Amino acid sequence: MTVHFTRSRAVLAAVGLLLAVGAPTAYATLDDGTSAVPARGEPYIETQLFFGTARPDGGPAVTDRQFMAFVDKEVTPDFPDGLTIQSGRGQWRDASGTIEKERSYELILLYPRGQAETGDRKIEEIRRAYEKAFGQEAVGRVDDEARVDF
């Protein structure tokens, strides 16, 4: 078998070799710390709370009206500057080992890092209030640091 290199094949082979050798170097220099986007906004804490609506005792699911009344009474007074609510579908394994699939709500709260201790206490009160009011085993919580600008 005879291999004939044409000029275009030779150019393609050379380009391929250059890419194979140069690509790792190019990727390694992308994150050298000097090209970072400047930080915007102020340091905040972002807390996501996950509220299930199915009741472990088999009672009727928490309705939109009941959930919004809960938010108005238990959340808004402690976080009057704003919040976000998203509807969703979720699942989790309950205390008996059963996988529960249910309609759910995600509540997102943003508060200044300097208010983290007070915010934490208020959020724990909200979680306990929902568990008590609607017979829930738990309210999921995720905290993360964020930079926020309005």
Summary of the structure (lengths in Angstrom):
residues: 150
radius of gyration: 26.3
end to end distance: 68.9
largest distance: 83.0
contacts: 340
relative contact order: 0.22
helix: 39%
strand: 29%
